[in-house]
């Protein structure tokens, strides 16, 4: 008989280990291959993208490029795993390079601290490295909103959902999701927000995250006297991105602060929806939003551990 870890399944142990590694170990961009991969994908997208071409060409070309990139990396990874002596270790290494926790990023931590010190110009420079939107004219409230929105969406999409996919469906599905997300982020740097070129990758991401994102938001709606349900009915149906608006609506109801609003992309103003009450967030709202997301994560961690315990008791006894 092979060696088996006690109590929980192999997928549970590997997922917990991956969550701990990505939460406490931060690999600087200088030593991280993901920025290089994102840069190469962006260069390919820039050569293919043509704003004067037909919508059909833009959708087809982006879908073909995304499929080519995802298939190449996935087939290469599966090939290496088939010859690896420790396949789970290789899976954890690959996913560690693609999964990131924004709350472990020292630059974002420094941006929050500098904003409390009224160093607005420095904060704008730091945020310009992460955000698609123009940060030159952001006010203090705008910077607080931008930090909350970026950290919350990144935490769910780049940390929680890949871990859930890895736990439930295995390495391949988690890798395909991460690669598609990297492609979508790279395309967004080279094209306007309403470009048809990003339509295919965004549609794939929306389909992937539809159920996991809503499950993640469920604990946020359990808070007494929350207005999350009210905000869901008001803002999701007419939002710029239904999945993003779903998360931000639940978060706005939990912290009782306004999130979102109009933003400039490549010098053009886009009328994004203001989500939540009229109360504008202050700097302390960044910490409240972080606590809300950590609460939702711990809620699902307890659920998973409870299910694993029940399985172990029924399997081994």
NUSEVO-944677 format. One record per residue (C-alpha): residue number from 1; z, x negated, y. Coordinates in steps of 0.5 Angstrom, whole numbers. Example, Ala and Ser with C-alpha at 12.3 -4.5 7.8 and 13.67 -1.06 7.14 Angstrom:
REM residues 2
(node 1; (16; -25; -9)) (node 2; (14; -27; -2)) 
***
This chain:
REM residues 317
(node 1; (0; 0; 0)) (node 2; (-2; -2; 7)) (node 3; (3; -3; 12)) (node 4; (5; 3; 16)) (node 5; (9; 4; 23)) (node 6; (15; 8; 22)) (node 7; (16; 15; 24)) (node 8; (10; 16; 29)) (node 9; (2; 15; 27)) (node 10; (-2; 9; 29)) (node 11; (-6; 13; 34)) (node 12; (1; 15; 38)) (node 13; (4; 8; 37)) (node 14; (-3; 5; 40)) (node 15; (-3; 10; 46)) (node 16; (4; 8; 48)) (node 17; (3; 1; 48)) (node 18; (-4; 2; 52)) (node 19; (0; 6; 57)) (node 20; (5; 1; 57)) (node 21; (1; -5; 58)) (node 22; (-4; -1; 63)) (node 23; (2; 1; 67)) (node 24; (6; -6; 68)) (node 25; (0; -11; 67)) (node 26; (-4; -11; 73)) (node 27; (-10; -16; 72)) (node 28; (-13; -18; 79)) (node 29; (-20; -17; 81)) (node 30; (-22; -24; 81)) (node 31; (-21; -24; 73)) (node 32; (-23; -17; 72)) (node 33; (-30; -16; 69)) (node 34; (-30; -9; 71)) (node 35; (-32; -10; 79)) (node 36; (-37; -14; 76)) (node 37; (-40; -9; 71)) (node 38; (-39; -4; 77)) (node 39; (-43; -8; 82)) (node 40; (-49; -9; 77)) (node 41; (-49; -2; 75)) (node 42; (-49; -1; 83)) (node 43; (-55; -6; 84)) (node 44; (-59; -2; 78)) (node 45; (-58; 5; 81)) (node 46; (-60; 2; 88)) (node 47; (-67; -1; 85)) (node 48; (-68; 6; 82)) (node 49; (-65; 11; 87)) (node 50; (-70; 14; 92)) (node 51; (-68; 19; 97)) (node 52; (-75; 21; 98)) (node 53; (-77; 23; 91)) (node 54; (-76; 30; 87)) (node 55; (-69; 32; 85)) (node 56; (-72; 32; 78)) (node 57; (-74; 25; 78)) (node 58; (-67; 23; 81)) (node 59; (-63; 27; 76)) (node 60; (-67; 24; 70)) (node 61; (-67; 17; 72)) (node 62; (-59; 17; 73)) (node 63; (-58; 20; 66)) (node 64; (-63; 15; 63)) (node 65; (-59; 10; 66)) (node 66; (-52; 12; 65)) (node 67; (-54; 14; 57)) (node 68; (-57; 6; 57)) (node 69; (-51; 3; 60)) (node 70; (-46; 7; 56)) (node 71; (-50; 7; 49)) (node 72; (-51; -1; 50)) (node 73; (-43; -2; 51)) (node 74; (-41; 3; 46)) (node 75; (-46; 0; 40)) (node 76; (-44; -7; 42)) (node 77; (-36; -5; 42)) (node 78; (-37; -2; 35)) (node 79; (-41; -8; 32)) (node 80; (-35; -12; 34)) (node 81; (-30; -8; 31)) (node 82; (-33; -7; 25)) (node 83; (-33; -15; 24)) (node 84; (-26; -16; 27)) (node 85; (-20; -17; 23)) (node 86; (-15; -13; 28)) (node 87; (-20; -7; 30)) (node 88; (-14; -4; 34)) (node 89; (-12; -10; 38)) (node 90; (-20; -10; 40)) (node 91; (-20; -3; 42)) (node 92; (-13; -4; 46)) (node 93; (-16; -10; 50)) (node 94; (-23; -6; 51)) (node 95; (-19; 0; 54)) (node 96; (-15; -5; 58)) (node 97; (-21; -7; 62)) (node 98; (-23; 0; 63)) (node 99; (-16; 4; 64)) (node 100; (-12; 3; 71)) (node 101; (-6; 6; 74)) (node 102; (-7; 6; 81)) (node 103; (1; 6; 82)) (node 104; (1; -1; 79)) (node 105; (-4; -4; 84)) (node 106; (-1; -9; 89)) (node 107; (-6; -7; 95)) (node 108; (-4; 0; 95)) (node 109; (3; -1; 95)) (node 110; (2; -6; 101)) (node 111; (-2; -1; 104)) (node 112; (4; 4; 104)) (node 113; (9; -1; 106)) (node 114; (4; -3; 112)) (node 115; (3; 4; 114)) (node 116; (11; 5; 115)) (node 117; (11; -1; 119)) (node 118; (5; 2; 123)) (node 119; (0; -3; 122)) (node 120; (-6; 2; 122)) (node 121; (-12; -3; 122)) (node 122; (-10; -7; 116)) (node 123; (-9; -1; 112)) (node 124; (-16; 2; 114)) (node 125; (-18; -5; 112)) (node 126; (-15; -4; 105)) (node 127; (-17; 3; 104)) (node 128; (-24; 1; 105)) (node 129; (-24; -3; 99)) (node 130; (-22; 3; 95)) (node 131; (-25; 9; 98)) (node 132; (-32; 12; 99)) (node 133; (-31; 15; 105)) (node 134; (-31; 11; 112)) (node 135; (-24; 9; 114)) (node 136; (-25; 6; 121)) (node 137; (-23; 12; 125)) (node 138; (-18; 15; 120)) (node 139; (-11; 17; 124)) (node 140; (-4; 16; 120)) (node 141; (-5; 23; 117)) (node 142; (-12; 22; 115)) (node 143; (-9; 15; 112)) (node 144; (-4; 19; 108)) (node 145; (-8; 24; 106)) (node 146; (-13; 19; 103)) (node 147; (-8; 15; 99)) (node 148; (-5; 21; 96)) (node 149; (-12; 24; 94)) (node 150; (-14; 17; 92)) (node 151; (-8; 16; 88)) (node 152; (-7; 22; 85)) (node 153; (-15; 23; 82)) (node 154; (-15; 16; 80)) (node 155; (-9; 17; 76)) (node 156; (-11; 23; 72)) (node 157; (-18; 20; 71)) (node 158; (-17; 13; 70)) (node 159; (-11; 13; 67)) (node 160; (-8; 20; 64)) (node 161; (-15; 23; 61)) (node 162; (-17; 16; 58)) (node 163; (-10; 16; 54)) (node 164; (-11; 23; 52)) (node 165; (-18; 22; 49)) (node 166; (-16; 15; 46)) (node 167; (-10; 19; 42)) (node 168; (-14; 25; 40)) (node 169; (-21; 23; 39)) (node 170; (-20; 16; 38)) (node 171; (-23; 9; 41)) (node 172; (-31; 11; 42)) (node 173; (-30; 18; 46)) (node 174; (-25; 14; 51)) (node 175; (-30; 9; 52)) (node 176; (-36; 13; 53)) (node 177; (-31; 17; 58)) (node 178; (-29; 11; 62)) (node 179; (-36; 8; 62)) (node 180; (-39; 14; 65)) (node 181; (-34; 15; 70)) (node 182; (-35; 7; 72)) (node 183; (-43; 9; 73)) (node 184; (-41; 15; 77)) (node 185; (-37; 11; 81)) (node 186; (-42; 6; 82)) (node 187; (-47; 11; 84)) (node 188; (-43; 14; 89)) (node 189; (-43; 8; 93)) (node 190; (-50; 7; 93)) (node 191; (-52; 15; 95)) (node 192; (-49; 20; 99)) (node 193; (-44; 25; 96)) (node 194; (-49; 31; 96)) (node 195; (-54; 27; 92)) (node 196; (-58; 29; 86)) (node 197; (-58; 22; 83)) (node 198; (-50; 23; 82)) (node 199; (-51; 30; 79)) (node 200; (-52; 28; 72)) (node 201; (-46; 23; 71)) (node 202; (-42; 28; 75)) (node 203; (-43; 34; 71)) (node 204; (-42; 30; 64)) (node 205; (-35; 27; 68)) (node 206; (-33; 35; 70)) (node 207; (-35; 37; 62)) (node 208; (-30; 31; 59)) (node 209; (-24; 33; 64)) (node 210; (-25; 40; 65)) (node 211; (-19; 42; 59)) (node 212; (-15; 35; 60)) (node 213; (-14; 36; 67)) (node 214; (-12; 43; 67)) (node 215; (-7; 41; 62)) (node 216; (-4; 36; 66)) (node 217; (-3; 40; 72)) (node 218; (0; 45; 68)) (node 219; (7; 42; 69)) (node 220; (6; 42; 76)) (node 221; (5; 50; 76)) (node 222; (12; 50; 73)) (node 223; (16; 49; 79)) (node 224; (20; 55; 82)) (node 225; (17; 58; 88)) (node 226; (11; 54; 88)) (node 227; (5; 56; 91)) (node 228; (0; 53; 87)) (node 229; (-3; 59; 84)) (node 230; (-4; 62; 90)) (node 231; (-8; 55; 92)) (node 232; (-12; 55; 86)) (node 233; (-15; 62; 88)) (node 234; (-16; 60; 95)) (node 235; (-19; 53; 94)) (node 236; (-22; 52; 87)) (node 237; (-28; 57; 87)) (node 238; (-31; 54; 94)) (node 239; (-29; 47; 93)) (node 240; (-33; 41; 93)) (node 241; (-31; 39; 86)) (node 242; (-28; 44; 82)) (node 243; (-24; 39; 78)) (node 244; (-21; 35; 84)) (node 245; (-19; 42; 88)) (node 246; (-16; 44; 82)) (node 247; (-11; 38; 81)) (node 248; (-10; 38; 89)) (node 249; (-9; 45; 89)) (node 250; (-3; 44; 84)) (node 251; (-1; 38; 88)) (node 252; (-1; 41; 94)) (node 253; (3; 47; 92)) (node 254; (8; 42; 89)) (node 255; (10; 38; 95)) (node 256; (8; 43; 100)) (node 257; (4; 39; 104)) (node 258; (-3; 40; 106)) (node 259; (-9; 35; 102)) (node 260; (-16; 34; 104)) (node 261; (-20; 36; 110)) (node 262; (-27; 34; 113)) (node 263; (-29; 26; 112)) (node 264; (-34; 22; 114)) (node 265; (-39; 18; 109)) (node 266; (-44; 13; 111)) (node 267; (-43; 16; 118)) (node 268; (-44; 23; 116)) (node 269; (-39; 28; 117)) (node 270; (-38; 33; 111)) (node 271; (-33; 39; 111)) (node 272; (-29; 38; 105)) (node 273; (-24; 44; 104)) (node 274; (-17; 43; 107)) (node 275; (-12; 45; 101)) (node 276; (-5; 47; 102)) (node 277; (-1; 50; 107)) (node 278; (-1; 48; 115)) (node 279; (4; 43; 114)) (node 280; (1; 36; 115)) (node 281; (4; 30; 110)) (node 282; (8; 24; 113)) (node 283; (9; 18; 109)) (node 284; (14; 20; 105)) (node 285; (9; 25; 102)) (node 286; (6; 19; 98)) (node 287; (12; 18; 94)) (node 288; (13; 26; 93)) (node 289; (6; 26; 90)) (node 290; (7; 20; 86)) (node 291; (14; 23; 83)) (node 292; (10; 30; 82)) (node 293; (5; 26; 77)) (node 294; (10; 22; 74)) (node 295; (14; 28; 72)) (node 296; (7; 31; 69)) (node 297; (6; 25; 65)) (node 298; (13; 25; 62)) (node 299; (12; 32; 61)) (node 300; (6; 31; 56)) (node 301; (9; 25; 53)) (node 302; (15; 29; 51)) (node 303; (11; 34; 48)) (node 304; (7; 29; 44)) (node 305; (13; 25; 42)) (node 306; (16; 32; 39)) (node 307; (9; 34; 36)) (node 308; (9; 27; 32)) (node 309; (17; 28; 30)) (node 310; (15; 34; 27)) (node 311; (9; 31; 24)) (node 312; (13; 26; 21)) (node 313; (19; 30; 19)) (node 314; (14; 35; 15)) (node 315; (10; 29; 12)) (node 316; (15; 24; 10)) (node 317; (21; 29; 8)) 
***
